[in-house]
Amino acid sequence: MPASACLRNPMICSSVNLLFLMSAILLVGGLLLLQIGTARGEQVNTSGGRLLLGVADDGSIPGVEKAQETEVRDDLGKRIVGVCQIIEPPVRPRIAWAFAGGVGVLVITVDKGSEPLYYVDSRAYIRHDTVSRPATPAEVRAALAASDHLKTEEGGKNHPELSALADVLANVRRWCDTDAEMRSLTPWVEEWSVDAECYASKLRDLSVSDWAMKNHTDGRLEAVAEKLDEVAQFQHYLGGGESFDDVCGAAGSAATELMRDLVDPVEVSAEDQRQVLDAIAKHARKLTQLWGRAGKDIFDGRVEKAQQETYGIGKQIATWTYFRLSLVPEDVLSDLRQIGHGILQLVAMRVYMDGGASLQRIVDDALILVNSLNAKVEDFPKLVP
């Protein structure tokens, strides 16, 4: 019986052809090409795909029989979920119905597999041409070896926890390198207290993850979280600036050490680095326009608005420089970090009743930083292979 007929008829799917459906859903790591609806014979790459139940080989849509009945839809959905439960590691498809012209089509969406092999009844399966079949011992060894090589090359891509950790640590380091006077001023000191509490919570969430337990980093994550607790709970008082600097410095040192040991050994992909450089170049163009407009008339409120908008851009640029970007020479990365900090600190420059002198000083300082940033951006094409 044609596969398309099996898929169109839920009663047939409920018996011997469950294994057929299972083989279509089964993902063997990134190596299996998931079939979109055996009825159409289409395939997609390792980004996952869809099964369309109720679509014929010629592209017509006879639909799933009795799809309008709730019991039929529920029963077919339960059977598909049941099939996926015998796959290890578990595969969790998303199931949806589409109706047109009085007929229903069941759409099963399966995400990309993250494991090197998937098993049914303790037996590994791989993709071969248009079918899924049991893997030979040699194919199992090859798939596992390929997975180990991929993890070595891509590192953090296989571990979202590592990416989340890198983001937290880079932001902590950026704040701790921010001008000490600005750190003690309102509203930024309150902002950082809230951020420090949030980052501490994120680190504790990471510390109980399987990734942290497997790598024995749970204790170190908790230790940095405690340093951030001290920042968040610090009681500010007159003359206590030096103590707050010590607390921030301790948090920054702990974040630097953890980032050096856990994050830096995993190289950021060339594509991700190119995206960062492209984003910095876009920010440079935006800042050029922003401060160009602000300088045309310093008394119309544009300077203050530019300060606020520039703050977020400066934070982003500075934060990116704490990642190990191998395409960017260390001296260039250091200059970008200094520029990023200078840009974000523009927001702390005060405006006085001095006939516009303080406003002009802000614009002048901003333009110096923006011009320095543009000079660095001009060299980006030389850095990208």
N, C-alpha and C positions, 0 to 999 in steps of 0.2 A: 504493500500500500504506500503511496507517495507520502513523503514527510508532510507536505502541505495539508493533506487530508487529515493526518493525525492532529496537526495543530488546530485545524478548524473545528474538530469535534472533541469537546471536553470529555465525553464518555470514553472515547478511544484513549485520550491522554491519561485517563485514570487507571489504565492497566499496563500492558507491556511497554508502551511507549513513554512511560515516565523516565526510563533510562535515556531515551533519545532526547527528551527535554532537558534532563540533567546534563548530558554531554554538551548541549548547546549553551547552557548557563555556565558550565564549569570554566574557570579561568586558571591557567597554569602560569602563575607569576606574571611576568611581563612577556612571556614567550608565546602564549596562546592568542590566536586571533579569534575574537568572539564573533560568532555568526549572527547576523541580523536576520532573523526569520529564515529558516531553512527554505521556506516557500520561495524566497526571492534569491537565495544563493549569494547574498551580499556579505561582505566582511569589512571589518574596520580594524584599525591598528590597536595598539595596546592601551588606548585611552578608554577602553570599555565599549559598550554598545547596547543595542536593544534587540529583543525578540518581539516580533509582531505576530500574534496568534489571530488568524482570521484573514490573512492575506495570501492569495494564491500565487502559483509560480509565474503566471502571466501578468501579475500586478493588479488583477481585479480583486475586489474586496467582497467575498461572499459572507464574511463575518463569522463569528463564533455562534454556533447554534444555541438558541434560547438565551442569548446574552442579555435580553431585557429582564430576565427573571433574576431576582436578587439571590435566590438560593444557588442558582447555577454559577453566578459570579463569585459568590462567597466560597463555594465548593472548589472551584478551579483555583482560586487564590490560595486556599489552604493546602491544596495538593502541591502547588509550586513551592510554597514555603516548606512543606514537608520534604520535598526533593532536596532543597538547599541545606536542610539540617543534617543530611548524611555526608555533606562535603566538609572536609577539614583542611585548613581553617574555615570557619563558617563563611558562607556567601550570603549576603543580605540584599536581594534585589528589591527594587521599588516597582510596585504594581499599580497600573492605572488603566482605566477603560476609556476608549474614544468611540463616540457614536456619530454616524453620519448616514443619511438615507435609510434609516430604520435598521441598520446593522451595527454590530458592536465588534471592536477589535481590542484585544488585550495587549497592552504594551508593557513589556518587562524590561526594565533598565538595570543594567549591571555595571558597577564601577570597575575601574581597572584593578586587577589583582596586584597585591603588594608582596606576595610571597613567591619564592622561587618555584614551588610545586604545590599542587592541591591534590588531596587524596580522597578516595571513596573506598570504604571498607579496607582501609590501610594500604591501598594501592594507588600509586602516583599515576596521573594522567598528563599527557602532553597533546599538543595540537599537531596533526599531520594532514596536510592538504585541507580537505573540507570536513574532516572528522576528528573527534577526540578519541584517543586510544590509550591503553595502558603503556606506561613508559618502561623501557628496558633498563636494567641496572646501569649500563653505560650512559644512557640518556639522563638518568637521575643524577649521576655524578657530574655530568656536564652542566646540568641546570643549576646545581648547587654551587659549582665553581664559578659559573657566570654571575650568579647572584653575589657571591663574595667579592668578585672583582668590581661589580657595579657599586656595591656599598663602599668600597675603598675609594672609588672615584668620586661618587656623589655625596658621600658622607651625610650631611644634615638633611638632604632631600628625603632620605628614608626615615628620618627621625624628626617629626614636627616638634618634639619636645626640645631638641637642640636648637632649632630655629627660634622657638619661644624664649628659651634661656638666653640666646644671643641678643635678642631684642631688649630684654630686661637689663642685662648687664651693660649693654652699650648706652642705654638711657641713664643708668646710674652713673656711669663714668662721665658722661657728658655733663650731668648736673654737678658732679663733684669737681669738675674742672672749670665750672662757671665762676666768674668773678666773685670773690668772697663777699664783697660789699653788696652786690646784687642779691646773693643768696639770703642775706639777712633782712632784705627789704620786703615790705608789703606791696603787692599781693603775692610775690613769688615765693616767699618763705612758706606761706600757707599752701600754695599750689604744690610745692615740693613735699610738704608733709603728707598731703593726700596721695601724691604719686608714690612716695616711699612706702606708705601703708599698702597701696595697691600692688606694688612690685613684691613686697614681702609676702603677700597672699599668693601671688602667682608662683613665687619660688617654692612655697610650701605645697602648692598643688603639684608642682613638678617633682618635689621630693618624694611623693608617695606614688609616683607613676612606675609602671613596670620598667621603663627605660632607666630611671634613676636607681631602682633596686638592682637591676642587672649590672649596671656600671659602678655600683657602690658609691654613688655621689649624693645620696640622700642626706647624709650628715653635713656635707659641705654646703649644700643648698640651704639647709636649715640655719647654718652658721651665718651665711650672708643675710638671710631673712632677719635674723636677730639684730644684725648691724643696722638694717633698715628700720627695724622697730625703734631703735634708739633715736634715729633721725626723726621719725614720725612723732614720737612721744616727747621730744626734747622740749623742756620748759624754757622759753626765751625770757630773758630778763636783762635789765640795763647793765651793760658791761660784760655780758656773757657771750659776746661774739667769738672770742677765741675758743671757748669750749665747744660751741656749735661747729666751728671749723674742724676741731679735732674729731668730732663725731662723724661729720661728713667725710673727712679724710680717711677714717677707718673703714667706712662703707665703700668708698671708692677704691681703696687698696684691696679690700676683699673681693670686690667685683673684678678688678684688673687681674688678680691672681687666678680666679676661677675661669675667666674668659681665656686667659693664656693657656690654661691646662686643658680645658674642655672644648672651647670653640675654635681657637686659632689653629689647632692641628687639622681641622677640616677646611680645606680650601673652598672658597666661594667660587662657584662656576663662572667661567668666562662670560657666559650669557647674562648671568645675574649682575656681574660687574659692569657690563656694557649698559644694562638697564639703569644702574645707579648713576653712571656717568651721564647718560642721556637725561635723567631726571635733574641732575645738578645743572646741566646746560639749560634746561627749560626754566629752572628756578632763576638762573642768571638773567635770562631774557625778561622774565617777569619782574625781577627786581630793577632792572634797567628802566623799564617802562614806569614802574611804580614811583621810583625816586626822581625820574625825569619829570613826571607830572607834579610831584610834591614840590620840586624846586622852582616851578614856574610862578607860584604865588604862595609864599610861606604863611600867609595870614588867613587862608581860607579853610583851614582845618585838615588839609591833606597830609601835612607832616605827621600829625598825631595818628591819623588813620594808617599811614604808611608804617609807622612804628609798630602798631598792633599787628598788622598783616605780616610784617617782616619777621616778627618774633617766631612764628611757627615755622617759617621757611628756614631761618637760621638754626632752629632746633633740629630740623630734619637733616640739614647738611652736616652739622656738627656730629650728630649721632652716627651717620653713615661712615664717618672717618674712623670710627673705633673698630670697624670690621677689617679683617685682613684682606685687603684688595691687592692681590699680587700684580695686577696690571698697572697699578699706580706706584711710582717710586716713593720711598719713605719721605723724602723732603717735600714732594708735592702733596702727599697726604697730610703731612704736618701743617703745611701752609693752608690747605683747605680747612683743616680743623680750626686753625686760628681765625680764619675768615668767618667760618660758621659761628664761632663763639662771638666774634665781634658783631656780626649781624644780629644775633639774637639779643645781645646786650644793648642794642640801640634803643630798645623799648624802655630801658631804665634811665635814659638821659632826660633830665628835667627841663621843663620849659619855664622861663622866668619872665617877669614883666620888665624886659630890658630892650624894648624897641625892636624885637625880632632877632637879636644877636644869638640867643640860645637856639632859636628855631633854625637859623642859618647854619649854626655849628652842627646841628644834628644832620641837616641835609649834606653838608660838606663831608662829615665823617662817613655817612652812608654811601656817598658817591665814591669815596676812596676805596671802601670795602667792595662795592659792586664792581668798580673798575679792576680791582685786584682779582676778583672772582672771574670776570670775563677773560682776563689774561691767562688764567689757568685753564679755562674752558677751551680757549683757542688751541691749546696743546693736546686736548683729549684725543683727536684723531690719530696722533702719533703713538698713543698708548694702546689703542685697540688694534689687534692683529687682523 
